Amino acid sequence: MSSTQSQPEHFDVLIVGAGISGVGAAYHLTQQCPDKSFVALEALESFGGTWQMHHFPGIRSDSDLYTFGYRFKPWTGPPIATGAEILTYMGEVIDENDLGRHIRYGHKITTASWSSEENLWTLEAIRTETGEQLSFTANFLWMCQGYYRHAKGYTPDWEGMEDFNGQIVHPQTWPEDLDYKGKNVVVIGSGATAATLVPAIAGDCGHVTMLQRSPTYFIPGLNQNELADQLRELEIDETWIHEITRRKILHDQAAITRLSFEQPEFLKGELIGAVRALLGPDYDVEKHFTPSYRPWRQRIAFVPDGDIFKGIASGAASVVTDEIERFTEKGILLKSGETLEADIIVTATGFNLSVLGDIEFAVDGAPVDFSETVTYRGMMFTGVPNMLWVFGYFRASWTLRVELLCDFVCRLLNYMKENGLEKVTPALREQDKDMPLLPWMDPENFNPGYLMRSMHLLPKRGDKPDWQHSQDYWAEKNDIPDIKLDDEVFKYE
Ligand SMILES: Cc1cc2nc3c(=O)[nH]c(=O)nc-3n(C[C@H](O)[C@H](O)[C@H](O)COP(=O)(O)OP(=O)(O)OC[C@H]3O[C@@H](n4cnc5c(N)ncnc54)[C@H](O)[C@@H]3O)c2cc1C
């Protein structure tokens, strides 16, 4: 590896990643901190992150684009969007705001070291095309690297996988030339990815079976927003439509989230009733679509136009609820003794969590073990100066938190400038020091597999709202703008 640089290149702010978070960060910096120099370094060759990475058939959002889209750029299409439509939207945001000049693609950051002597981060990055090593310095590090490892999805290690004569595919690394026409496909998993993939391939393959260990909640509904459509009929300006539709969606989602805590059985009945209506009275909804857990402990996928249920009702797709005993030459032997024959097995089994982009962090020469830090509101970490991580919401669109945190970072940067401050590190206050330290997320609140598998690697949370990522947009939309920057939590120098 070689470097042609004589000096590291310096920026006031360095953004890691150009997904929905990094592009949002870039936009808000230009608007709210126009005097700051900044760069976004992105490992991939283009923007979009998740939407650039995933190419499996049918890839689409599972939440609406009125709230997954940014507050500043109206979404004008149907609420659920394809991956390609999201990329087009993001491309327009970049072009319309001339953000391209701030983004450098093909730059993978490997290390980040803070020096308190200079009040600077030094980052090492590799140009993915040439292997060249580059150094950057920055006063503030804005981590927009997402939450999962992009190179490889999570596939459990099942016995006999090597015996299987067909092809095993993970949706995160879907081969462009995968030929599934007329083939027998088994999709393992029943999360949002499986629910997208199954109807998308059902018409083309011989048969597709969704194999799940246990059922998941879905919200079937039309891929349209009545209010937005009506406002359009009235020729209301798109900027207004965007804002009003966002408010209405968030208002309705708040009610559903409240119901999930206060009347979970009622909500469960409503969700399952909607599925039953699509599958008919003879279908065993009890076995295949009645989860044992309370709604909202995992993300609930919206199923536009009930497409997966239509595929099942038509016979092109089916659901098997069972456990895998082992893979065989021909397919999968289930614990019930039944065998599922397959030409292709798709493991829609989730992600590998990546803690802060797999970057090696050091503060003043000491390596940072994030599991020994405590998180300030799921965005900053005790003992780690001038750094913020964007980890969005799961019960609401990720982007809602991106923008709340954008406002916070910009407010913090402007405050530090006005007060001649160069360094800010969150620290436990005297009254916080005896607080019990708990894992990053309460599994009673939210418990997807990738978090459960890797919780031990993540920062700790405390038992007070200041010291946790609550996943509660409706509280944070008021709390984050209200954060007092002169609070003792923030140690400035
Ligand atoms: C199939 C799928 C569907 C989803 N649908 C929804 C949805 O409908 N609604 C919703 O709210 N959420 C959804 N999510 C969650 C989704 O990932 C987030 O909402 C959002 O896209 C994350 O954006 P991000 O920019 O934070 O991270 P990412 O999209 O993961 O982007 C991070 C970027 O950082 C780059 N990066 C990482 N490490 C480094 C490094 N060391 N150096 C340089 N660059 C680096 C990556 O290459 C990547 O481009 C979905 C996720 C998946 C996988």
The ligand as an SDF file (V2000), in Angstrom:
LIG
                    3D

 53 58  0  0  0  0  0  0  0  0999 V2000
  -33.4160   -4.0860    2.6040 C   0  0  0  0  0  0  0  0  0  0  0  0
  -33.5510   -2.9960    3.6150 C   0  0  0  0  0  0  0  0  0  0  0  0
  -34.6950   -2.2140    3.6530 C   0  0  0  0  0  0  0  0  0  0  0  0
  -34.8120   -1.1990    4.5950 C   0  0  0  0  0  0  0  0  0  0  0  0
  -35.9410   -0.4330    4.5740 N   0  0  0  0  0  0  0  0  0  0  0  0
  -36.0610    0.5670    5.4590 C   0  0  0  0  0  0  0  0  0  0  0  0
  -37.2160    1.4020    5.4650 C   0  0  0  0  0  0  0  0  0  0  0  0
  -38.1290    1.2370    4.6750 O   0  0  0  0  0  0  0  0  0  0  0  0
  -37.2970    2.3830    6.3840 N   0  0  0  0  0  0  0  0  0  0  0  0
  -36.3240    2.6020    7.3040 C   0  0  0  0  0  0  0  0  0  0  0  0
  -36.4480    3.5000    8.1120 O   0  0  0  0  0  0  0  0  0  0  0  0
  -35.2100    1.8390    7.3100 N   0  0  0  0  0  0  0  0  0  0  0  0
  -35.0460    0.8350    6.4230 C   0  0  0  0  0  0  0  0  0  0  0  0
  -33.9300    0.0600    6.4440 N   0  0  0  0  0  0  0  0  0  0  0  0
  -32.8750    0.3470    7.3820 C   0  0  0  0  0  0  0  0  0  0  0  0
  -31.8540    1.1880    6.5660 C   0  0  0  0  0  0  0  0  0  0  0  0
  -30.6460    0.5620    6.5080 O   0  0  0  0  0  0  0  0  0  0  0  0
  -31.7760    2.5670    7.1000 C   0  0  0  0  0  0  0  0  0  0  0  0
  -33.0080    3.1350    7.1910 O   0  0  0  0  0  0  0  0  0  0  0  0
  -30.9110    3.5220    6.2670 C   0  0  0  0  0  0  0  0  0  0  0  0
  -30.9210    3.3000    4.8840 O   0  0  0  0  0  0  0  0  0  0  0  0
  -29.5480    3.4900    6.8100 C   0  0  0  0  0  0  0  0  0  0  0  0
  -28.8750    4.5760    6.2470 O   0  0  0  0  0  0  0  0  0  0  0  0
  -27.4410    4.9780    6.7080 P   0  0  0  0  0  0  0  0  0  0  0  0
  -26.9700    6.0340    5.7840 O   0  0  0  0  0  0  0  0  0  0  0  0
  -27.4250    5.2950    8.1620 O   0  0  0  0  0  0  0  0  0  0  0  0
  -26.5850    3.6340    6.5610 O   0  0  0  0  0  0  0  0  0  0  0  0
  -26.2810    2.7840    5.2620 P   0  0  0  0  0  0  0  0  0  0  0  0
  -27.3620    2.8200    4.2950 O   0  0  0  0  0  0  0  0  0  0  0  0
  -25.8380    1.4650    5.7880 O   0  0  0  0  0  0  0  0  0  0  0  0
  -25.0580    3.5550    4.6120 O   0  0  0  0  0  0  0  0  0  0  0  0
  -23.8270    3.6580    5.2730 C   0  0  0  0  0  0  0  0  0  0  0  0
  -22.7500    3.9710    4.2650 C   0  0  0  0  0  0  0  0  0  0  0  0
  -21.5210    4.1100    4.9840 O   0  0  0  0  0  0  0  0  0  0  0  0
  -20.4870    3.4810    4.2480 C   0  0  0  0  0  0  0  0  0  0  0  0
  -19.4490    3.0410    5.1710 N   0  0  0  0  0  0  0  0  0  0  0  0
  -19.5540    2.1650    6.2130 C   0  0  0  0  0  0  0  0  0  0  0  0
  -18.3560    1.9900    6.8130 N   0  0  0  0  0  0  0  0  0  0  0  0
  -17.4780    2.7770    6.1340 C   0  0  0  0  0  0  0  0  0  0  0  0
  -16.0840    3.0080    6.2720 C   0  0  0  0  0  0  0  0  0  0  0  0
  -15.3700    2.4000    7.2200 N   0  0  0  0  0  0  0  0  0  0  0  0
  -15.4960    3.8740    5.4050 N   0  0  0  0  0  0  0  0  0  0  0  0
  -16.2240    4.5060    4.4400 C   0  0  0  0  0  0  0  0  0  0  0  0
  -17.5550    4.3040    4.2570 N   0  0  0  0  0  0  0  0  0  0  0  0
  -18.1640    3.4540    5.1000 C   0  0  0  0  0  0  0  0  0  0  0  0
  -21.1780    2.3000    3.5840 C   0  0  0  0  0  0  0  0  0  0  0  0
  -20.4710    1.8970    2.4410 O   0  0  0  0  0  0  0  0  0  0  0  0
  -22.5590    2.8490    3.2690 C   0  0  0  0  0  0  0  0  0  0  0  0
  -22.6520    3.3570    1.9830 O   0  0  0  0  0  0  0  0  0  0  0  0
  -33.7810   -0.9620    5.5290 C   0  0  0  0  0  0  0  0  0  0  0  0
  -32.6380   -1.7680    5.4890 C   0  0  0  0  0  0  0  0  0  0  0  0
  -32.5180   -2.7660    4.5440 C   0  0  0  0  0  0  0  0  0  0  0  0
  -31.2720   -3.5930    4.5320 C   0  0  0  0  0  0  0  0  0  0  0  0
  1  2  1  0
  2  3  1  0
  2 52  2  0
  3  4  2  0
  4  5  1  0
  4 50  1  0
  5  6  2  0
  6  7  1  0
  6 13  1  0
  7  8  2  0
  7  9  1  0
  9 10  1  0
 10 11  2  0
 10 12  1  0
 12 13  2  0
 13 14  1  0
 14 15  1  0
 14 50  1  0
 15 16  1  0
 16 17  1  0
 16 18  1  0
 18 19  1  0
 18 20  1  0
 20 21  1  0
 20 22  1  0
 22 23  1  0
 23 24  1  0
 24 25  2  0
 24 26  1  0
 24 27  1  0
 27 28  1  0
 28 29  2  0
 28 30  1  0
 28 31  1  0
 31 32  1  0
 32 33  1  0
 33 34  1  0
 33 48  1  0
 34 35  1  0
 35 36  1  0
 35 46  1  0
 36 37  1  0
 36 45  1  0
 37 38  2  0
 38 39  1  0
 39 40  1  0
 39 45  2  0
 40 41  1  0
 40 42  2  0
 42 43  1  0
 43 44  2  0
 44 45  1  0
 46 47  1  0
 46 48  1  0
 48 49  1  0
 50 51  2  0
 51 52  1  0
 52 53  1  0
M  END
$$$$
